[in-house]
Amino acid sequence: MNSNFFAYPFLESPQDFKPYSQSIPGSDQEIEMIPISGGDFEMGPFQNDQTLIVHVDPFWIGKFEITWDQYDLFVKENISEIELSISVFNNQSDLNVDAISIPTPPYVDMSFGMGKDGFPAINMTHYAAIMFTKWLYIKTGIFYRLPTEAEWEFACRVNHKEINNQLNIGNLSKYAWYKDNSERKYHKVGSKKPSSLGIYDLLGNVSEWTMDQFQTDYTDFFDEPAENPYIKPESLYPRTVRGGSWMDGSQNIACTNRVGSEERWQRRDPQLPKSLWWLTDAPFVGFRIVRPDKQPTTQEMENYWIRAMEAY
């Protein structure tokens, strides 16, 4: 592994490629987005210390994890409001947005009493996180999605050079909530030190969904250099979460930490079949969103949602 390979090519960005806030119509909520200019890096290590040379295109990533304040707008959405949003912009688009679904009401407090105002949303399934991004497109007319594993790791590595260069508890505790300092609960987003690009909680607090199917032999799926790698989900389990959480020890709080989802994350769900929307045993899982610099075509958006949902 060549530790000097990592490229951080985004000290300079195009003039229109800058931070911005995405307002959610009909609310006072905004999602702050930070630009990542893309480039090449050495991803991993994976099993057997294998690494992969990767290129990712420019994208924006959420400054914070999606909070309950934002996620509950989706959970509590009125279908008539969605239809109104569709009518506002769908005259300029032939995208089939009729397949949007709204979460079923949770039957317990999915925050597990740890707090909601300003705290990261948790316990949503991979499906629910994807549908949130589709709902956000319907509300705003701008395409958002989950990050790929490669995008997530790239953003994390650039943002935490201090930690990557010399991982120690003194540095880590400045940036992350984890087992030793979390007091057995998650914390409000942005309450630790931001990274060098002003992004919060990529490490710790809650682990974050990515788009990918989890594969231990990740490097076997791609040739080098891999262009925007993504492992399309073919089965419900496992899907990949990244970064570690408030429940993890310091050894698992890292830009390379990756975990596959498991059926036991819904162990206490009494429903048959299990809920499409809610986990019952994953208070450590949340997500943040990305926006690709180049917005996809209508057909590419449709293909993304179709592919993302096929395993369900």
Secondary structure, DSSP 8 states (H G I E B T S, - for coil): --TT------SS--TT---EEEE-TTSS-EEEEEEE--EEEEE---GGG--EEEEE--EEEESS--BHHHHHHHHT--HHHHHHHHHHHGGG-----TT-------SS-TTTTS--TTSB--SB-HHHHHHHHHHHHHHHSS--B---HHHHHHHHHHHTHHHHHS--HHHHHHH---TTTS-SS---TT-S---TTS---SSSSSEEEEEEE--TTGGGG--SSEES------SSS-EEEES--TTS-GGG-STT-EEE--GGGGTT---SS--SSB-SS-TTEE---EEESS---HHHHHHHHHHHHTT-
